[in-house]
Amino acid sequence: MKKISSVVIIFVLCALVSYGCNPKQTALSDKGGIWAVYDKECRKCHKVNGKGCFVGRWIFKTPNFTNTKWQDNASDSRLIIAIANGKRKMPGFKGKLKDEEIVDLVKICVRSYYPPAKQ
């Protein structure tokens, strides 16, 4: 019985990983500019839709950029510091990216996922 439950747990975890973290191929870098940087450095974890994958949100606490509450509570300065120095499993990008690129990632990419106001 223990073997069967172990196999089922492993199967479910593998299914979640493959379903939740399968990167979709898109042409974010075709937008050019800072989106090419997002495509190269950020898309692996935060995904094209800005939500991250289920497993990433659950285990690594990857933020969901489309969440209004998260957007309202995450200041630009806090995000810039997190990108530069790293946070949790996310590596720091100071020295790898220019300061302007880090600022643009926050002001253009992250903020573009802010949900539109309902009318």
Phi, psi and omega in degrees: 000321180295323179296318181295316180294324177295318179295318180296316179298315179297318179298315180296316179297317178297320179296318178297317180296314182290325179284313188281336186239018178284110183290131177274138179282124177221178181246051177302321182292343176293337176292338178080180176056227185292336178294332175293324177293315177302315181300320183281317190257330191252330187298332181306318183255319186272349176064168182296322184277357178079000182269342189073174179267162182303313182295318179298318179293322185283313185272312187262359180060038175296126183290151176263106183296342181272359181277117183301317180298317179296314180300319181293330184264352182259105180285155178302316183297320179296320180290321178298316179296318180296319179292318182293314187260345183089160179204132184052240182277347181286128178286159174281146182248008176297130183092331177270323177245152175289155179303321180296324179293321178297315178297317180294325176302320180286305188289330182258303187286301184299315183288342178290342178275357180299128183300137179294151179294138178278138183250000000 
